[in-house]
Amino acid sequence: MRRAKLFLALGAVYIAGCSSLPTFVPDVARRSARPSQVPPITSARGPLSAAQSKAILDRLKQRSPDTNIFDRHLALEEAIVGSPLTTGNDVRLLQDGPATYSAMFAALRAAKDHIHMETFILDDDEVGQQFAQVLIDKQRAGVQVRLIHDSVGTLGTPAAFFKRLTDSGIKVLEFNPVNPLAARKGWQVNQRDHRKLLIVDGESAFLGGINISGVYSGGSFGYSANGAVAATQPWRDTDLQLKGPVVAELQKLFLAAWERQKGEPLVEANHFPQLVTAGKQVVRAIGSSPEEQYSHIYATLLSAITSAETSVSITNAYFVPDPQLLAALSAAAQRGVTVKLILPAQTDSWLVFHAGRSYFAPLLRAGVKIYQRRGVILHSKTALIDGVWATVGSTNLNWRSFLHNHELNAVVLGAEFGAQVQLAFDKDLAASDEVTLEKWELRAIDSRAKELFARVWEYWL
């Protein structure tokens, strides 16, 4: 989002060729018929039988609110995504930079075999330097460190920052270089790596919306890590720390990205250690790529919204819905589902902000409730469906994430984790202002003009 100027330049070159709206998701992804098959589940010991998988899903249903989302959605999700549901995971919900960085540093310092890191933004500031030093120290201690950083996301990071890492032996890979002379697999400057992933020893992993940057130094309620009032606008974001079988699926995604970007051949390491049961959570890792026919994350979210029976609670930083998402949210509200969106009241991306606001009126008329989070730069990307289907990751609800970015989310099933996500949602809701249709229709003419202008660029945002 902070690199929007480059995307606008690309848009000026290509927008004349965009004469029609793309279809993001095939019709099969939006069928509401109940699949008959039981989606297979993988444990630390390998794939479970159909009977064992059904038993796990039955237990989730018994502990969940009144919803049939497990019956209506999960087998279809399996067909869309391809990656397995995994059981026996521990999932920790991390809110904001201080808590997330603290957990990351603890995991990094305990690394013994390898560290794999993939990020969009890696700033050369105090936080970036802290991460760099920990990675260098671990590399010198014999831990193999690999880093994938997005070229656009790190345009402002000096080359000397990365040279210091490579000089220590760290393997650094620039994702789709902006410089065409440095391209390794064709110049694909509009395809960006927006994933945020950290894997330690193939046993623990972090993912979500948090980049490596000093903007996350303060908590989202105006306090920094040491309790002092934050001097700048705090950033509100969400991450997950995961342990258990799902880490192997995340490892596969990192190694596939490394290979696609033609990184140096991998030296022998224990990338897939024997995993043990770490908890009770059922989790699916979902990676999406513009090289695929459609975004797997987006398709499964649409399917979950279509299957919702009681509630849809979404928090998202950059909201520019395409016609399919707009229709899914509106249809859910019209059939009696409580649909709530928490969106930014202020932003670091002017065009995305106003393009998204241009959709408020039709959503409000359909019965969707919209709230604007005040006092922070909202950067979270979370969704909770019927209190039992939760996702956290890097995916924004805009065209760039749907069409042009490599993204990464985790889906966590069950009422226990859903309750944690609901608590976080309610806390943000208490710090948000509701947008009503009456007030929205009285907004100023200059606001409407900004919305119309921003809509022209939505394909590239």
ABEGO torsion letter per residue (X at the ends): XAAAAAAAAAAAAAAAABABBBBABBAAAABABBBABBBBBBBAAEBBBAAAAAAAAAAAAAABBBBAAAAAAAAAAAAAAGBBBBBGBBBBBBBEAAAAAAAAAAAAAABAABBBBBBABBBBBAAAAAAAAAAAAAAAAGBBBBBBBBAAAAAABBAAAAAAAAAAGBBBBBBGBABAAABAAEBBAABBBABBBBBBGGABBBBEABBBBAAAABBAAGBBAAGBBBABBBBBBBBBBBBEAAAAAAAAAAAAAAAAAGBBBBBBBBABBBBBBABABBBBBBBBBAABABBAAAAAAAAAAAABAABBBBBBABBBBBAAAAAAAAAAAAAGBBBBBBBBABBABAAAAAAAAAAAAAAAAAGBBBBBBBGBBBABBBBBBGGABBBBEABBBBAAAAAABBBBBBBBBEAAAAAAAAAAAAAAAAABBBBBAAAAAABBAAAAAAAAAAAAAAAAX
